[in-house]
Each structure stands twice: as structure tokens, then as C-alpha cells.
Amino acid sequence: MSVLIGGGTGFIGRNLSKHLKSIGYDVILVSRRPGPGIITWKNLKQNGLPPNCEAVVGLAGENLMNPLKRWGPSFEKELYDSRIKTTRTLAEVISKADNPPKVFVSTSAVGYYPPDPEKEYTEESPGGNHDFLARLAADWEAATKLSPGAKSAIRHSIVRVGVVLGRDGGMIQQCYIPFSLGLGGRIGSGKQWFPWIHISDIVGIYKHAITNPKVSGVLNGVAPEHATNKDFTSAFAKALHRPAVLPVPGFMMKLALGDVRANVILEGQKVTPKQTLDSGYEYEFPDLQSACIQLAS
Ligand SMILES: NC(=O)c1ccc[n+]([C@@H]2O[C@H](COP(=O)([O-])OP(=O)(O)OC[C@H]3O[C@@H](n4cnc5c(N)ncnc54)[C@H](OP(=O)(O)O)[C@@H]3O)[C@@H](O)[C@H]2O)c1
């Protein structure tokens, strides 16, 4: 069985691809650049899905926290096009396929839900319109719609991804050195929710959505244990046997990243993976302590 992963060259995609290959799947990646086992988006549009493709996964998206990109209209467009246009391309080729895949698993983000110190969100909670990132998530989800002529039997899941913690990418790659030098600390008040998930579990949730014929609809891609930024700071520093007493003030985050990106870190959502758990997914790292011990080892 082969799986096509759009945007599969990134942090989540590399780990998902490695895992799928280890359990016997053929994996084809879609990227802006061709390579071994990689086709381009242009090639995919021209030639359609490769034969025997039984699952399609969408992961493409310009990195929101890219430190080389300043926030502004052109970066907003890049964030938008890299998610929505690629997802539309996947939906189009699936819709046109003579032998369509069994399942389409696409990506969204917990930024769909409005940050709130108290409210708890499940997959059924409303969202998708309070700010730019929420609308981006809603449009990203809407872009998965197949055309009316498509075969109706294609199963579809959307994973609303939280902050993915793994050694080879994302947030941990950026904070590992400061924390291991004892220069870590909470960000802002530290009281904001931190909707985290270990990389092994986000990979596990995508695999669960690909392989379990009963799974469909939205799955929150977060761990079941709720944590704040302060909880994460303490747990990660403890796992590294280092102090973490140097808080980063909110205004410095805003100066460095701009308001929209800083607010992703300074405000957070309390997200529960209700549908993920109800659909039978079993977490490898359900609690922050065990996840941080693995990340520090
Ligand atoms: N990691 C997290 O904590 C997190 C949290 C929430 C949501 N997400 C979402 O989950 C998805 C995968 O995350 P990740 O951490 O694996 O991201 P990543 O490492 O930044 O990789 C994303 C992929 O998107 C592709 N891409 C980047 N800019 C693009 C553009 N302008 N046009 C087309 N493709 C582009 C890249 O493929 P090529 O360079 O090969 O073309 C890359 O492989 C992303 O959409 C991200 O927004 C991630």
C-alpha cells in the first residue's frame, strides 16, 4: 500500500514517513523540489495521483514561526497559499482519480479555537473566525472539499495539530540549547495554556487516521494532559536537570516576532482530544513528564 504525503519533507512528514516505511508502506512525498521518492506539486497536478495510492496526507504549510520572515501581507499570503492551494491540489487530484485513495487525512491547527484562560475545547467546539490564524485554519479545512463528481466513499479526517515536541524539529529544536545551558524560563506570565503533543503521538494519530477504517472527522492532535507554558518550562528543565528561572517578557516576544506570532505563544487554548481518544487512539506520551524525559534523553 502506498501513501502520498504533500509537505512530507518537514518535521512531522519526515517522522511519519519513517514510521510508515518501517511498517511496510511505500511513501511518496510531494514537495516544491523533486528528489528520490519525491514528486513536485506541478508533477502531481499534471499526472494526477500515482497508481496504487491508497492514502493521501496533507502537511504542507510555510512555517508560521520562520525567523527569517517578517510578518506582513506577503508573509500572510505565503502562509495562506502554502496551506490552502496545496490542500486544494490534493482534493482536486483525489476527486479526479480513477482509482481514488481510501482515505484523505489533512491538517489544521489548534489556532482554530479562540485562546481563553478557562474554556476547554473539544473537536465539536465552535471556532475558525476570531483572528487571522483561526480563519486560516477554517479555510485550510474547507479546502479539503472534494468536487461533486468524486467517489463518495473516500474517508476523510482533519488533524488539528497543537505544539509538536520532538528533538529534530519545531519548538524543542529552538529551545533545547538555551534550556540545556540553564537559560530557559517561562514566557510572559507562563499561565497561558500550552496545547502540546509528542512527535511520536502526532505520527501515531496520522497513522491511526490512515489505517483505522472507523476514523473520520476532526481529531485534535494534542496530548490528553493539559499544561501551561509554566508547566512545560518546569518539566523540560527538570528533565534536563537544569534551572529555568529566566522568564522571557511578553513585550520582548512581540518585538522579536510581531504581535500575531507572539500571541500564539503568549496566549493558548485548553484543548482536549476527545474524538481522538473516543476513536481508540492510545497515547505513547500522554503526560508532559514522560514526554520531557524522552525529549531530554
Ligand atoms: N510542528 C508544529 O508544532 C505544528 C503545529 C501546528 C500545525 N502544524 C502544521 O503541520 C504541518 C506540518 O508541520 P511541520 O512541523 O512538519 O512543518 P515544517 O517542518 O515546516 O514542514 C512543512 C512542509 O511544508 C512545505 N512548505 C513550506 N512552505 C511551503 C510553501 N510556501 N509552499 C508549499 N509547501 C511549503 C515544505 O515542503 P517543501 O519545502 O519540501 O516544499 C515542508 O516540508 C504544517 O502545515 C504546520 O503548519 C505544525
PDBQT file of the ligand as one rigid body, heavy atoms in Angstrom, charges set to zero:
ROOT
HETATM    1  N1  LIG A 301       5.114  21.437  14.131  1.00  0.00    +0.000 N 
HETATM    2  C1  LIG A 301       4.136  22.007  14.836  1.00  0.00    +0.000 C 
HETATM    3  O1  LIG A 301       4.292  22.260  16.062  1.00  0.00    +0.000 OA
HETATM    4  C2  LIG A 301       2.817  22.330  14.159  1.00  0.00    +0.000 A 
HETATM    5  C3  LIG A 301       1.780  22.857  14.945  1.00  0.00    +0.000 A 
HETATM    6  C4  LIG A 301       0.550  23.149  14.329  1.00  0.00    +0.000 A 
HETATM    7  C5  LIG A 301       0.383  22.932  12.960  1.00  0.00    +0.000 A 
HETATM    8  N2  LIG A 301       1.433  22.441  12.239  1.00  0.00    +0.000 N 
HETATM    9  C6  LIG A 301       1.238  22.263  10.792  1.00  0.00    +0.000 C 
HETATM   10  O2  LIG A 301       1.520  20.941  10.408  1.00  0.00    +0.000 OA
HETATM   11  C7  LIG A 301       2.133  20.934   9.117  1.00  0.00    +0.000 C 
HETATM   12  C8  LIG A 301       3.433  20.150   9.193  1.00  0.00    +0.000 C 
HETATM   13  O3  LIG A 301       4.218  20.717  10.234  1.00  0.00    +0.000 OA
HETATM   14  P1  LIG A 301       5.801  20.565  10.252  1.00  0.00    +0.000 P 
HETATM   15  O4  LIG A 301       6.239  20.920  11.625  1.00  0.00    +0.000 OA
HETATM   16  O5  LIG A 301       6.202  19.263   9.642  1.00  0.00    +0.000 OA
HETATM   17  O6  LIG A 301       6.206  21.760   9.258  1.00  0.00    +0.000 OA
HETATM   18  P2  LIG A 301       7.585  22.015   8.501  1.00  0.00    +0.000 P 
HETATM   19  O7  LIG A 301       8.693  21.215   9.083  1.00  0.00    +0.000 OA
HETATM   20  O8  LIG A 301       7.762  23.500   8.437  1.00  0.00    +0.000 OA
HETATM   21  O9  LIG A 301       7.291  21.409   7.039  1.00  0.00    +0.000 OA
HETATM   22  C9  LIG A 301       6.201  21.853   6.312  1.00  0.00    +0.000 C 
HETATM   23  C10 LIG A 301       6.298  21.433   4.865  1.00  0.00    +0.000 C 
HETATM   24  O10 LIG A 301       5.547  22.379   4.113  1.00  0.00    +0.000 OA
HETATM   25  C11 LIG A 301       6.183  22.624   2.888  1.00  0.00    +0.000 C 
HETATM   26  N3  LIG A 301       6.149  24.067   2.606  1.00  0.00    +0.000 N 
HETATM   27  C12 LIG A 301       6.715  25.074   3.324  1.00  0.00    +0.000 A 
HETATM   28  N4  LIG A 301       6.481  26.245   2.734  1.00  0.00    +0.000 NA
HETATM   29  C13 LIG A 301       5.779  25.959   1.600  1.00  0.00    +0.000 A 
HETATM   30  C14 LIG A 301       5.256  26.763   0.559  1.00  0.00    +0.000 A 
HETATM   31  N5  LIG A 301       5.427  28.102   0.559  1.00  0.00    +0.000 N 
HETATM   32  N6  LIG A 301       4.568  26.145  -0.439  1.00  0.00    +0.000 NA
HETATM   33  C15 LIG A 301       4.406  24.792  -0.441  1.00  0.00    +0.000 A 
HETATM   34  N7  LIG A 301       4.888  23.983   0.523  1.00  0.00    +0.000 NA
HETATM   35  C16 LIG A 301       5.553  24.569   1.529  1.00  0.00    +0.000 A 
HETATM   36  C17 LIG A 301       7.622  22.196   2.993  1.00  0.00    +0.000 C 
HETATM   37  O11 LIG A 301       7.868  21.321   1.903  1.00  0.00    +0.000 OA
HETATM   38  P3  LIG A 301       8.966  21.613   0.756  1.00  0.00    +0.000 P 
HETATM   39  O12 LIG A 301       9.949  22.623   1.306  1.00  0.00    +0.000 OA
HETATM   40  O13 LIG A 301       9.595  20.261   0.559  1.00  0.00    +0.000 OA
HETATM   41  O14 LIG A 301       8.219  22.087  -0.425  1.00  0.00    +0.000 OA
HETATM   42  C18 LIG A 301       7.713  21.437   4.308  1.00  0.00    +0.000 C 
HETATM   43  O15 LIG A 301       8.106  20.122   4.136  1.00  0.00    +0.000 OA
HETATM   44  C19 LIG A 301       2.367  22.386   8.700  1.00  0.00    +0.000 C 
HETATM   45  O16 LIG A 301       1.384  22.771   7.778  1.00  0.00    +0.000 OA
HETATM   46  C20 LIG A 301       2.207  23.154  10.001  1.00  0.00    +0.000 C 
HETATM   47  O17 LIG A 301       1.651  24.444   9.817  1.00  0.00    +0.000 OA
HETATM   48  C21 LIG A 301       2.637  22.115  12.792  1.00  0.00    +0.000 A 
ENDROOT
TORSDOF 0
